[in-house]
Amino acid sequence: FAYPTVLTEDWEITLLSSLITLTPGTVVVHVSDDAKTLYVHAIDISDVEEAVASIRDSFEKAILEVSKS
């Protein structure tokens, strides 16, 4: 599935990609040229919107909080 991100810094996108890949059954297979979309391969996912919301509300939210400090 495609995961749209609001992150802009290379380190933020790298960290998000790493955290997604560390989640069992998921791997980031590509980052778009403009770095606004991560393409994620996930095994046995029933609801893409739920997966996107889970990443946004956990990993991405935490990275945004750290980057604001």
PQR file of N, CA, C, O and H, with PARSE charges and radii, in Angstrom:
ATOM      1  N   PHE A   1       0.832  -1.172   0.000 -0.4000 1.5000
ATOM      2  CA  PHE A   1       0.000   0.000   0.000 -0.0000 2.0000
ATOM      3  C   PHE A   1       0.880   1.240   0.000  0.5500 1.7000
ATOM      4  O   PHE A   1       2.059   1.173   0.348 -0.5500 1.4000
ATOM      5  N   ALA A   2       0.313   2.357  -0.386 -0.4000 1.5000
ATOM      6  CA  ALA A   2       1.043   3.629  -0.408 -0.0000 2.0000
ATOM      7  C   ALA A   2       0.752   4.375   0.884  0.5500 1.7000
ATOM      8  O   ALA A   2      -0.403   4.540   1.276 -0.5500 1.4000
ATOM      9  H   ALA A   2      -0.645   2.411  -0.669  0.4000 1.0000
ATOM     10  N   TYR A   3       1.815   4.823   1.538 -0.4000 1.5000
ATOM     11  CA  TYR A   3       1.665   5.573   2.774 -0.0000 2.0000
ATOM     12  C   TYR A   3       2.122   7.015   2.531  0.5500 1.7000
ATOM     13  O   TYR A   3       3.316   7.258   2.350 -0.5500 1.4000
ATOM     14  H   TYR A   3       2.753   4.689   1.220  0.4000 1.0000
ATOM     15  N   PRO A   4       1.189   7.976   2.524 -0.5600 1.5000
ATOM     16  CA  PRO A   4       1.581   9.380   2.354  0.2800 2.0000
ATOM     17  C   PRO A   4       2.109   9.933   3.675  0.5500 1.7000
ATOM     18  O   PRO A   4       1.473   9.771   4.716 -0.5500 1.4000
ATOM     19  N   THR A   5       3.266  10.583   3.632 -0.4000 1.5000
ATOM     20  CA  THR A   5       3.854  11.108   4.856 -0.0000 2.0000
ATOM     21  C   THR A   5       3.969  12.625   4.811  0.5500 1.7000
ATOM     22  O   THR A   5       4.134  13.219   3.745 -0.5500 1.4000
ATOM     23  H   THR A   5       3.782  10.714   2.786  0.4000 1.0000
ATOM     24  N   VAL A   6       3.879  13.235   5.972 -0.4000 1.5000
ATOM     25  CA  VAL A   6       4.075  14.680   6.087 -0.0000 2.0000
ATOM     26  C   VAL A   6       5.502  15.007   6.490  0.5500 1.7000
ATOM     27  O   VAL A   6       5.883  16.175   6.552 -0.5500 1.4000
ATOM     28  H   VAL A   6       3.745  12.753   6.838  0.4000 1.0000
ATOM     29  N   LEU A   7       6.294  13.969   6.767 -0.4000 1.5000
ATOM     30  CA  LEU A   7       7.680  14.193   7.153 -0.0000 2.0000
ATOM     31  C   LEU A   7       8.469  14.736   5.972  0.5500 1.7000
ATOM     32  O   LEU A   7       8.191  14.399   4.821 -0.5500 1.4000
ATOM     33  H   LEU A   7       5.984  13.020   6.716  0.4000 1.0000
ATOM     34  N   THR A   8       9.464  15.585   6.266 -0.4000 1.5000
ATOM     35  CA  THR A   8      10.212  16.226   5.186 -0.0000 2.0000
ATOM     36  C   THR A   8      11.716  15.994   5.255  0.5500 1.7000
ATOM     37  O   THR A   8      12.392  16.010   4.226 -0.5500 1.4000
ATOM     38  H   THR A   8       9.690  15.858   7.201  0.4000 1.0000
ATOM     39  N   GLU A   9      12.240  15.781   6.443 -0.4000 1.5000
ATOM     40  CA  GLU A   9      13.685  15.615   6.596 -0.0000 2.0000
ATOM     41  C   GLU A   9      14.082  14.172   6.254  0.5500 1.7000
ATOM     42  O   GLU A   9      13.339  13.228   6.525 -0.5500 1.4000
ATOM     43  H   GLU A   9      11.690  15.768   7.278  0.4000 1.0000
ATOM     44  N   ASP A  10      15.253  14.026   5.661 -0.4000 1.5000
ATOM     45  CA  ASP A  10      15.721  12.689   5.289 -0.0000 2.0000
ATOM     46  C   ASP A  10      15.794  11.755   6.496  0.5500 1.7000
ATOM     47  O   ASP A  10      15.411  10.588   6.406 -0.5500 1.4000
ATOM     48  H   ASP A  10      15.857  14.792   5.441  0.4000 1.0000
ATOM     49  N   TRP A  11      16.291  12.273   7.631 -0.4000 1.5000
ATOM     50  CA  TRP A  11      16.422  11.419   8.813 -0.0000 2.0000
ATOM     51  C   TRP A  11      15.057  10.963   9.321  0.5500 1.7000
ATOM     52  O   TRP A  11      14.922   9.848   9.824 -0.5500 1.4000
ATOM     53  H   TRP A  11      16.602  13.220   7.704  0.4000 1.0000
ATOM     54  N   GLU A  12      14.045  11.825   9.191 -0.4000 1.5000
ATOM     55  CA  GLU A  12      12.702  11.466   9.640 -0.0000 2.0000
ATOM     56  C   GLU A  12      12.127  10.335   8.774  0.5500 1.7000
ATOM     57  O   GLU A  12      11.544   9.378   9.284 -0.5500 1.4000
ATOM     58  H   GLU A  12      14.155  12.731   8.782  0.4000 1.0000
ATOM     59  N   ILE A  13      12.303  10.467   7.477 -0.4000 1.5000
ATOM     60  CA  ILE A  13      11.781   9.465   6.545 -0.0000 2.0000
ATOM     61  C   ILE A  13      12.535   8.147   6.708  0.5500 1.7000
ATOM     62  O   ILE A  13      11.936   7.074   6.639 -0.5500 1.4000
ATOM     63  H   ILE A  13      12.776  11.244   7.063  0.4000 1.0000
ATOM     64  N   THR A  14      13.838   8.229   6.922 -0.4000 1.5000
ATOM     65  CA  THR A  14      14.639   7.023   7.152 -0.0000 2.0000
ATOM     66  C   THR A  14      14.195   6.322   8.431  0.5500 1.7000
ATOM     67  O   THR A  14      14.045   5.101   8.452 -0.5500 1.4000
ATOM     68  H   THR A  14      14.324   9.101   6.978  0.4000 1.0000
ATOM     69  N   LEU A  15      13.985   7.084   9.485 -0.4000 1.5000
ATOM     70  CA  LEU A  15      13.538   6.506  10.755 -0.0000 2.0000
ATOM     71  C   LEU A  15      12.161   5.870  10.601  0.5500 1.7000
ATOM     72  O   LEU A  15      11.942   4.755  11.076 -0.5500 1.4000
ATOM     73  H   LEU A  15      14.106   8.077   9.468  0.4000 1.0000
ATOM     74  N   LEU A  16      11.237   6.555   9.949 -0.4000 1.5000
ATOM     75  CA  LEU A  16       9.898   6.003   9.745 -0.0000 2.0000
ATOM     76  C   LEU A  16       9.977   4.713   8.938  0.5500 1.7000
ATOM     77  O   LEU A  16       9.324   3.726   9.279 -0.5500 1.4000
ATOM     78  H   LEU A  16      11.415   7.461   9.564  0.4000 1.0000
ATOM     79  N   SER A  17      10.764   4.715   7.882 -0.4000 1.5000
ATOM     80  CA  SER A  17      10.923   3.507   7.057 -0.0000 2.0000
ATOM     81  C   SER A  17      11.482   2.358   7.885  0.5500 1.7000
ATOM     82  O   SER A  17      11.034   1.219   7.756 -0.5500 1.4000
ATOM     83  H   SER A  17      11.294   5.516   7.605  0.4000 1.0000
ATOM     84  N   SER A  18      12.448   2.653   8.723 -0.4000 1.5000
ATOM     85  CA  SER A  18      13.043   1.621   9.574 -0.0000 2.0000
ATOM     86  C   SER A  18      12.032   1.067  10.572  0.5500 1.7000
ATOM     87  O   SER A  18      11.957  -0.144  10.776 -0.5500 1.4000
ATOM     88  H   SER A  18      12.812   3.579   8.828  0.4000 1.0000
ATOM     89  N   LEU A  19      11.260   1.950  11.191 -0.4000 1.5000
ATOM     90  CA  LEU A  19      10.265   1.497  12.168 -0.0000 2.0000
ATOM     91  C   LEU A  19       9.190   0.637  11.510  0.5500 1.7000
ATOM     92  O   LEU A  19       8.761  -0.366  12.080 -0.5500 1.4000
ATOM     93  H   LEU A  19      11.321   2.934  11.025  0.4000 1.0000
ATOM     94  N   ILE A  20       8.758   1.023  10.318 -0.4000 1.5000
ATOM     95  CA  ILE A  20       7.760   0.217   9.599 -0.0000 2.0000
ATOM     96  C   ILE A  20       8.344  -1.151   9.273  0.5500 1.7000
ATOM     97  O   ILE A  20       7.682  -2.173   9.455 -0.5500 1.4000
ATOM     98  H   ILE A  20       9.106   1.838   9.855  0.4000 1.0000
ATOM     99  N   THR A  21       9.580  -1.169   8.793 -0.4000 1.5000
ATOM    100  CA  THR A  21      10.225  -2.421   8.405 -0.0000 2.0000
ATOM    101  C   THR A  21      10.474  -3.324   9.611  0.5500 1.7000
ATOM    102  O   THR A  21      10.458  -4.548   9.476 -0.5500 1.4000
ATOM    103  H   THR A  21      10.118  -0.339   8.646  0.4000 1.0000
ATOM    104  N   LEU A  22      10.701  -2.744  10.777 -0.4000 1.5000
ATOM    105  CA  LEU A  22      10.895  -3.550  11.988 -0.0000 2.0000
ATOM    106  C   LEU A  22       9.597  -4.183  12.485  0.5500 1.7000
ATOM    107  O   LEU A  22       9.630  -5.108  13.297 -0.5500 1.4000
ATOM    108  H   LEU A  22      10.714  -1.750  10.886  0.4000 1.0000
ATOM    109  N   THR A  23       8.466  -3.697  12.007 -0.4000 1.5000
ATOM    110  CA  THR A  23       7.176  -4.273  12.366 -0.0000 2.0000
ATOM    111  C   THR A  23       7.025  -5.608  11.638  0.5500 1.7000
ATOM    112  O   THR A  23       7.130  -5.647  10.412 -0.5500 1.4000
ATOM    113  H   THR A  23       8.440  -2.946  11.348  0.4000 1.0000
ATOM    114  N   PRO A  24       6.785  -6.690  12.356 -0.5600 1.5000
ATOM    115  CA  PRO A  24       6.684  -8.001  11.698  0.2800 2.0000
ATOM    116  C   PRO A  24       5.649  -8.007  10.575  0.5500 1.7000
ATOM    117  O   PRO A  24       4.522  -7.541  10.740 -0.5500 1.4000
ATOM    118  N   GLY A  25       6.064  -8.549   9.432 -0.4000 1.5000
ATOM    119  CA  GLY A  25       5.158  -8.680   8.292 -0.0000 2.0000
ATOM    120  C   GLY A  25       5.099  -7.472   7.388  0.5500 1.7000
ATOM    121  O   GLY A  25       4.309  -7.459   6.444 -0.5500 1.4000
ATOM    122  H   GLY A  25       6.979  -8.928   9.298  0.4000 1.0000
ATOM    123  N   THR A  26       5.910  -6.447   7.640 -0.4000 1.5000
ATOM    124  CA  THR A  26       5.890  -5.263   6.796 -0.0000 2.0000
ATOM    125  C   THR A  26       7.300  -4.875   6.384  0.5500 1.7000
ATOM    126  O   THR A  26       8.263  -5.109   7.115 -0.5500 1.4000
ATOM    127  H   THR A  26       6.552  -6.458   8.407  0.4000 1.0000
ATOM    128  N   VAL A  27       7.406  -4.280   5.210 -0.4000 1.5000
ATOM    129  CA  VAL A  27       8.689  -3.767   4.740 -0.0000 2.0000
ATOM    130  C   VAL A  27       8.416  -2.599   3.787  0.5500 1.7000
ATOM    131  O   VAL A  27       7.520  -2.667   2.944 -0.5500 1.4000
ATOM    132  H   VAL A  27       6.624  -4.090   4.616  0.4000 1.0000
ATOM    133  N   VAL A  28       9.195  -1.538   3.933 -0.4000 1.5000
ATOM    134  CA  VAL A  28       9.109  -0.422   2.992 -0.0000 2.0000
ATOM    135  C   VAL A  28       9.942  -0.822   1.784  0.5500 1.7000
ATOM    136  O   VAL A  28      11.141  -1.070   1.904 -0.5500 1.4000
ATOM    137  H   VAL A  28       9.922  -1.483   4.617  0.4000 1.0000
ATOM    138  N   VAL A  29       9.305  -0.885   0.620 -0.4000 1.5000
ATOM    139  CA  VAL A  29       9.992  -1.345  -0.584 -0.0000 2.0000
ATOM    140  C   VAL A  29      10.448  -0.202  -1.483  0.5500 1.7000
ATOM    141  O   VAL A  29      11.295  -0.401  -2.354 -0.5500 1.4000
ATOM    142  H   VAL A  29       8.330  -0.684   0.522  0.4000 1.0000
ATOM    143  N   HIS A  30       9.892   1.002  -1.280 -0.4000 1.5000
ATOM    144  CA  HIS A  30      10.272   2.136  -2.121 -0.0000 2.0000
ATOM    145  C   HIS A  30       9.814   3.433  -1.462  0.5500 1.7000
ATOM    146  O   HIS A  30       8.796   3.479  -0.773 -0.5500 1.4000
ATOM    147  H   HIS A  30       9.204   1.164  -0.572  0.4000 1.0000
ATOM    148  N   VAL A  31      10.589   4.474  -1.694 -0.4000 1.5000
ATOM    149  CA  VAL A  31      10.202   5.833  -1.306 -0.0000 2.0000
ATOM    150  C   VAL A  31      10.117   6.628  -2.594  0.5500 1.7000
ATOM    151  O   VAL A  31      11.030   6.574  -3.419 -0.5500 1.4000
ATOM    152  H   VAL A  31      11.416   4.436  -2.254  0.4000 1.0000
ATOM    153  N   SER A  32       9.039   7.360  -2.774 -0.4000 1.5000
ATOM    154  CA  SER A  32       8.855   8.119  -4.014 -0.0000 2.0000
ATOM    155  C   SER A  32       9.977   9.138  -4.192  0.5500 1.7000
ATOM    156  O   SER A  32      10.630   9.529  -3.225 -0.5500 1.4000
ATOM    157  H   SER A  32       8.298   7.404  -2.104  0.4000 1.0000
ATOM    158  N   ASP A  33      10.193   9.559  -5.426 -0.4000 1.5000
ATOM    159  CA  ASP A  33      11.261  10.516  -5.735 -0.0000 2.0000
ATOM    160  C   ASP A  33      11.119  11.822  -4.969  0.5500 1.7000
ATOM    161  O   ASP A  33      12.119  12.449  -4.619 -0.5500 1.4000
ATOM    162  H   ASP A  33       9.662   9.241  -6.212  0.4000 1.0000
ATOM    163  N   ASP A  34       9.874  12.241  -4.704 -0.4000 1.5000
ATOM    164  CA  ASP A  34       9.659  13.475  -3.955 -0.0000 2.0000
ATOM    165  C   ASP A  34       9.621  13.233  -2.442  0.5500 1.7000
ATOM    166  O   ASP A  34       9.411  14.171  -1.672 -0.5500 1.4000
ATOM    167  H   ASP A  34       9.061  11.732  -4.988  0.4000 1.0000
ATOM    168  N   ALA A  35       9.821  11.990  -2.013 -0.4000 1.5000
ATOM    169  CA  ALA A  35       9.868  11.582  -0.602 -0.0000 2.0000
ATOM    170  C   ALA A  35       8.576  11.868   0.151  0.5500 1.7000
ATOM    171  O   ALA A  35       8.597  12.073   1.365 -0.5500 1.4000
ATOM    172  H   ALA A  35       9.991  11.228  -2.638  0.4000 1.0000
ATOM    173  N   LYS A  36       7.465  11.883  -0.552 -0.4000 1.5000
ATOM    174  CA  LYS A  36       6.180  12.132   0.102 -0.0000 2.0000
ATOM    175  C   LYS A  36       5.338  10.872   0.260  0.5500 1.7000
ATOM    176  O   LYS A  36       4.300  10.894   0.922 -0.5500 1.4000
ATOM    177  H   LYS A  36       7.448  11.716  -1.538  0.4000 1.0000
ATOM    178  N   THR A  37       5.785   9.770  -0.348 -0.4000 1.5000
ATOM    179  CA  THR A  37       5.034   8.524  -0.280 -0.0000 2.0000
ATOM    180  C   THR A  37       5.982   7.356  -0.049  0.5500 1.7000
ATOM    181  O   THR A  37       6.991   7.210  -0.738 -0.5500 1.4000
ATOM    182  H   THR A  37       6.628   9.751  -0.885  0.4000 1.0000
ATOM    183  N   LEU A  38       5.640   6.531   0.928 -0.4000 1.5000
ATOM    184  CA  LEU A  38       6.380   5.297   1.181 -0.0000 2.0000
ATOM    185  C   LEU A  38       5.506   4.161   0.692  0.5500 1.7000
ATOM    186  O   LEU A  38       4.308   4.123   0.974 -0.5500 1.4000
ATOM    187  H   LEU A  38       4.819   6.650   1.487  0.4000 1.0000
ATOM    188  N   TYR A  39       6.102   3.240  -0.035 -0.4000 1.5000
ATOM    189  CA  TYR A  39       5.370   2.081  -0.527 -0.0000 2.0000
ATOM    190  C   TYR A  39       5.709   0.898   0.367  0.5500 1.7000
ATOM    191  O   TYR A  39       6.868   0.503   0.494 -0.5500 1.4000
ATOM    192  H   TYR A  39       7.075   3.270  -0.264  0.4000 1.0000
ATOM    193  N   VAL A  40       4.675   0.346   0.978 -0.4000 1.5000
ATOM    194  CA  VAL A  40       4.836  -0.677   2.009 -0.0000 2.0000
ATOM    195  C   VAL A  40       4.236  -1.991   1.523  0.5500 1.7000
ATOM    196  O   VAL A  40       3.108  -2.034   1.033 -0.5500 1.4000
ATOM    197  H   VAL A  40       3.733   0.667   0.875  0.4000 1.0000
ATOM    198  N   HIS A  41       5.013  -3.056   1.668 -0.4000 1.5000
ATOM    199  CA  HIS A  41       4.505  -4.405   1.425 -0.0000 2.0000
ATOM    200  C   HIS A  41       4.138  -4.980   2.788  0.5500 1.7000
ATOM    201  O   HIS A  41       4.956  -4.995   3.707 -0.5500 1.4000
ATOM    202  H   HIS A  41       5.930  -3.021   2.066  0.4000 1.0000
ATOM    203  N   ALA A  42       2.915  -5.444   2.907 -0.4000 1.5000
ATOM    204  CA  ALA A  42       2.456  -5.992   4.188 -0.0000 2.0000
ATOM    205  C   ALA A  42       1.777  -7.334   3.963  0.5500 1.7000
ATOM    206  O   ALA A  42       1.004  -7.508   3.021 -0.5500 1.4000
ATOM    207  H   ALA A  42       2.250  -5.432   2.160  0.4000 1.0000
ATOM    208  N   ILE A  43       2.079  -8.272   4.839 -0.4000 1.5000
ATOM    209  CA  ILE A  43       1.476  -9.597   4.771 -0.0000 2.0000
ATOM    210  C   ILE A  43       0.200  -9.605   5.609  0.5500 1.7000
ATOM    211  O   ILE A  43       0.179  -9.115   6.739 -0.5500 1.4000
ATOM    212  H   ILE A  43       2.707  -8.130   5.604  0.4000 1.0000
ATOM    213  N   ASP A  44      -0.855 -10.165   5.040 -0.4000 1.5000
ATOM    214  CA  ASP A  44      -2.112 -10.393   5.758 -0.0000 2.0000
ATOM    215  C   ASP A  44      -2.684  -9.112   6.377  0.5500 1.7000
ATOM    216  O   ASP A  44      -2.909  -9.038   7.585 -0.5500 1.4000
ATOM    217  H   ASP A  44      -0.838 -10.563   4.122  0.4000 1.0000
ATOM    218  N   ILE A  45      -2.911  -8.114   5.530 -0.4000 1.5000
ATOM    219  CA  ILE A  45      -3.516  -6.868   5.999 -0.0000 2.0000
ATOM    220  C   ILE A  45      -4.950  -6.812   5.471  0.5500 1.7000
ATOM    221  O   ILE A  45      -5.181  -6.964   4.272 -0.5500 1.4000
ATOM    222  H   ILE A  45      -2.728  -8.174   4.549  0.4000 1.0000
ATOM    223  N   SER A  46      -5.886  -6.599   6.347 -0.4000 1.5000
ATOM    224  CA  SER A  46      -7.289  -6.622   5.935 -0.0000 2.0000
ATOM    225  C   SER A  46      -7.849  -5.226   5.662  0.5500 1.7000
ATOM    226  O   SER A  46      -8.816  -5.087   4.912 -0.5500 1.4000
ATOM    227  H   SER A  46      -5.699  -6.475   7.321  0.4000 1.0000
ATOM    228  N   ASP A  47      -7.257  -4.195   6.261 -0.4000 1.5000
ATOM    229  CA  ASP A  47      -7.790  -2.840   6.110 -0.0000 2.0000
ATOM    230  C   ASP A  47      -6.635  -1.849   5.943  0.5500 1.7000
ATOM    231  O   ASP A  47      -5.936  -1.528   6.904 -0.5500 1.4000
ATOM    232  H   ASP A  47      -6.473  -4.308   6.870  0.4000 1.0000
ATOM    233  N   VAL A  48      -6.446  -1.373   4.717 -0.4000 1.5000
ATOM    234  CA  VAL A  48      -5.334  -0.461   4.424 -0.0000 2.0000
ATOM    235  C   VAL A  48      -5.481   0.843   5.201  0.5500 1.7000
ATOM    236  O   VAL A  48      -4.499   1.362   5.732 -0.5500 1.4000
ATOM    237  H   VAL A  48      -7.013  -1.634   3.936  0.4000 1.0000
ATOM    238  N   GLU A  49      -6.690   1.372   5.269 -0.4000 1.5000
ATOM    239  CA  GLU A  49      -6.900   2.634   5.987 -0.0000 2.0000
ATOM    240  C   GLU A  49      -6.523   2.505   7.460  0.5500 1.7000
ATOM    241  O   GLU A  49      -5.972   3.432   8.054 -0.5500 1.4000
ATOM    242  H   GLU A  49      -7.488   0.951   4.837  0.4000 1.0000
ATOM    243  N   GLU A  50      -6.820   1.369   8.027 -0.4000 1.5000
ATOM    244  CA  GLU A  50      -6.463   1.124   9.425 -0.0000 2.0000
ATOM    245  C   GLU A  50      -4.938   1.055   9.594  0.5500 1.7000
ATOM    246  O   GLU A  50      -4.395   1.570  10.571 -0.5500 1.4000
ATOM    247  H   GLU A  50      -7.268   0.616   7.544  0.4000 1.0000
ATOM    248  N   ALA A  51      -4.266   0.427   8.652 -0.4000 1.5000
ATOM    249  CA  ALA A  51      -2.804   0.339   8.703 -0.0000 2.0000
ATOM    250  C   ALA A  51      -2.173   1.719   8.572  0.5500 1.7000
ATOM    251  O   ALA A  51      -1.231   2.046   9.295 -0.5500 1.4000
ATOM    252  H   ALA A  51      -4.708   0.009   7.858  0.4000 1.0000
ATOM    253  N   VAL A  52      -2.686   2.523   7.658 -0.4000 1.5000
ATOM    254  CA  VAL A  52      -2.182   3.892   7.472 -0.0000 2.0000
ATOM    255  C   VAL A  52      -2.399   4.701   8.745  0.5500 1.7000
ATOM    256  O   VAL A  52      -1.490   5.396   9.200 -0.5500 1.4000
ATOM    257  H   VAL A  52      -3.451   2.257   7.071  0.4000 1.0000
ATOM    258  N   ALA A  53      -3.586   4.617   9.319 -0.4000 1.5000
ATOM    259  CA  ALA A  53      -3.888   5.356  10.549 -0.0000 2.0000
ATOM    260  C   ALA A  53      -2.997   4.901  11.697  0.5500 1.7000
ATOM    261  O   ALA A  53      -2.560   5.720  12.506 -0.5500 1.4000
ATOM    262  H   ALA A  53      -4.324   4.052   8.950  0.4000 1.0000
ATOM    263  N   SER A  54      -2.728   3.612  11.772 -0.4000 1.5000
ATOM    264  CA  SER A  54      -1.874   3.087  12.836 -0.0000 2.0000
ATOM    265  C   SER A  54      -0.456   3.651  12.737  0.5500 1.7000
ATOM    266  O   SER A  54       0.125   4.045  13.748 -0.5500 1.4000
ATOM    267  H   SER A  54      -3.083   2.947  11.114  0.4000 1.0000
ATOM    268  N   ILE A  55       0.100   3.691  11.530 -0.4000 1.5000
ATOM    269  CA  ILE A  55       1.441   4.242  11.330 -0.0000 2.0000
ATOM    270  C   ILE A  55       1.446   5.738  11.639  0.5500 1.7000
ATOM    271  O   ILE A  55       2.348   6.233  12.316 -0.5500 1.4000
ATOM    272  H   ILE A  55      -0.372   3.371  10.709  0.4000 1.0000
ATOM    273  N   ARG A  56       0.454   6.445  11.150 -0.4000 1.5000
ATOM    274  CA  ARG A  56       0.365   7.896  11.353 -0.0000 2.0000
ATOM    275  C   ARG A  56       0.231   8.245  12.837  0.5500 1.7000
ATOM    276  O   ARG A  56       0.861   9.182  13.325 -0.5500 1.4000
ATOM    277  H   ARG A  56      -0.278   6.043  10.600  0.4000 1.0000
ATOM    278  N   ASP A  57      -0.596   7.480  13.541 -0.4000 1.5000
ATOM    279  CA  ASP A  57      -0.890   7.807  14.939 -0.0000 2.0000
ATOM    280  C   ASP A  57       0.153   7.294  15.929  0.5500 1.7000
ATOM    281  O   ASP A  57       0.115   7.642  17.109 -0.5500 1.4000
ATOM    282  H   ASP A  57      -1.108   6.718  13.145  0.4000 1.0000
ATOM    283  N   SER A  58       1.067   6.481  15.459 -0.4000 1.5000
ATOM    284  CA  SER A  58       2.111   5.984  16.359 -0.0000 2.0000
ATOM    285  C   SER A  58       3.480   6.469  15.905  0.5500 1.7000
ATOM    286  O   SER A  58       4.015   7.421  16.474 -0.5500 1.4000
ATOM    287  H   SER A  58       1.098   6.198  14.501  0.4000 1.0000
ATOM    288  N   PHE A  59       4.053   5.836  14.901 -0.4000 1.5000
ATOM    289  CA  PHE A  59       5.415   6.148  14.475 -0.0000 2.0000
ATOM    290  C   PHE A  59       5.582   7.585  13.996  0.5500 1.7000
ATOM    291  O   PHE A  59       6.463   8.305  14.466 -0.5500 1.4000
ATOM    292  H   PHE A  59       3.619   5.063  14.439  0.4000 1.0000
ATOM    293  N   GLU A  60       4.735   7.997  13.061 -0.4000 1.5000
ATOM    294  CA  GLU A  60       4.892   9.337  12.489 -0.0000 2.0000
ATOM    295  C   GLU A  60       4.644  10.421  13.540  0.5500 1.7000
ATOM    296  O   GLU A  60       5.347  11.430  13.572 -0.5500 1.4000
ATOM    297  H   GLU A  60       4.019   7.412  12.679  0.4000 1.0000
ATOM    298  N   LYS A  61       3.667  10.214  14.376 -0.4000 1.5000
ATOM    299  CA  LYS A  61       3.366  11.174  15.443 -0.0000 2.0000
ATOM    300  C   LYS A  61       4.559  11.329  16.391  0.5500 1.7000
ATOM    301  O   LYS A  61       4.914  12.446  16.769 -0.5500 1.4000
ATOM    302  H   LYS A  61       3.095   9.394  14.350  0.4000 1.0000
ATOM    303  N   ALA A  62       5.173  10.215  16.769 -0.4000 1.5000
ATOM    304  CA  ALA A  62       6.328  10.267  17.671 -0.0000 2.0000
ATOM    305  C   ALA A  62       7.510  10.984  17.015  0.5500 1.7000
ATOM    306  O   ALA A  62       8.199  11.766  17.669 -0.5500 1.4000
ATOM    307  H   ALA A  62       4.885   9.308  16.461  0.4000 1.0000
ATOM    308  N   ILE A  63       7.744  10.723  15.734 -0.4000 1.5000
ATOM    309  CA  ILE A  63       8.844  11.388  15.028 -0.0000 2.0000
ATOM    310  C   ILE A  63       8.591  12.895  14.947  0.5500 1.7000
ATOM    311  O   ILE A  63       9.514  13.688  15.131 -0.5500 1.4000
ATOM    312  H   ILE A  63       7.183  10.088  15.203  0.4000 1.0000
ATOM    313  N   LEU A  64       7.367  13.287  14.676 -0.4000 1.5000
ATOM    314  CA  LEU A  64       7.033  14.713  14.627 -0.0000 2.0000
ATOM    315  C   LEU A  64       7.244  15.384  15.980  0.5500 1.7000
ATOM    316  O   LEU A  64       7.710  16.522  16.037 -0.5500 1.4000
ATOM    317  H   LEU A  64       6.616  12.643  14.526  0.4000 1.0000
ATOM    318  N   GLU A  65       6.913  14.704  17.055 -0.4000 1.5000
ATOM    319  CA  GLU A  65       7.107  15.272  18.391 -0.0000 2.0000
ATOM    320  C   GLU A  65       8.595  15.474  18.685  0.5500 1.7000
ATOM    321  O   GLU A  65       8.989  16.489  19.259 -0.5500 1.4000
ATOM    322  H   GLU A  65       6.534  13.779  17.009  0.4000 1.0000
ATOM    323  N   VAL A  66       9.404  14.516  18.293 -0.4000 1.5000
ATOM    324  CA  VAL A  66      10.862  14.615  18.514 -0.0000 2.0000
ATOM    325  C   VAL A  66      11.455  15.725  17.663  0.5500 1.7000
ATOM    326  O   VAL A  66      12.311  16.474  18.134 -0.5500 1.4000
ATOM    327  H   VAL A  66       9.084  13.691  17.827  0.4000 1.0000
ATOM    328  N   SER A  67      11.019  15.841  16.433 -0.4000 1.5000
ATOM    329  CA  SER A  67      11.609  16.837  15.532 -0.0000 2.0000
ATOM    330  C   SER A  67      11.251  18.263  15.918  0.5500 1.7000
ATOM    331  O   SER A  67      11.957  19.199  15.544 -0.5500 1.4000
ATOM    332  H   SER A  67      10.323  15.232  16.050  0.4000 1.0000
ATOM    333  N   LYS A  68      10.156  18.442  16.667 -0.4000 1.5000
ATOM    334  CA  LYS A  68       9.752  19.774  17.123 -0.0000 2.0000
ATOM    335  C   LYS A  68      10.577  20.241  18.313  0.5500 1.7000
ATOM    336  O   LYS A  68      10.634  21.438  18.594 -0.5500 1.4000
ATOM    337  H   LYS A  68       9.582  17.682  16.970  0.4000 1.0000
ATOM    338  N   SER A  69      11.223  19.303  19.022 -0.4000 1.5000
ATOM    339  CA  SER A  69      11.967  19.659  20.221 -0.0000 2.0000
ATOM    340  C   SER A  69      13.289  20.306  19.880  0.5500 1.7000
ATOM    341  O   SER A  69      14.048  20.670  20.778 -0.5500 1.4000
ATOM    342  H   SER A  69      11.176  18.331  18.794  0.4000 1.0000
TER
END
